[in-house]
Amino acid sequence: MAALELLRYLEVNDEAVWRIKHRVMQAMATREAPRQLSGFVQVDDA
């Protein structure tokens, strides 16, 4: 979710949105760290 969309949805200031977004991203990275991709991986940059 984009920061501006989150800002509108939560109706808080931009600093709070930035902190919330980064904490969520950090939690997601920590949870997914043990599950590494293997084999042929194809990524779409869109």
Contacts in CASP RR format, 6 or more apart in sequence:
PFRMAT RR
TARGET T0000
AUTHOR 0000-0000-0000
METHOD contacts of the structure
MODEL  1
MAALELLRYLEVNDEAVWRIKHRVMQAMATREAPRQLSGFVQVDDA
1 9 0 8 1.000
1 21 0 8 1.000
3 14 0 8 1.000
3 17 0 8 1.000
3 18 0 8 1.000
3 21 0 8 1.000
6 17 0 8 1.000
6 20 0 8 1.000
6 21 0 8 1.000
7 13 0 8 1.000
7 14 0 8 1.000
7 17 0 8 1.000
10 16 0 8 1.000
10 17 0 8 1.000
10 20 0 8 1.000
12 20 0 8 1.000
END
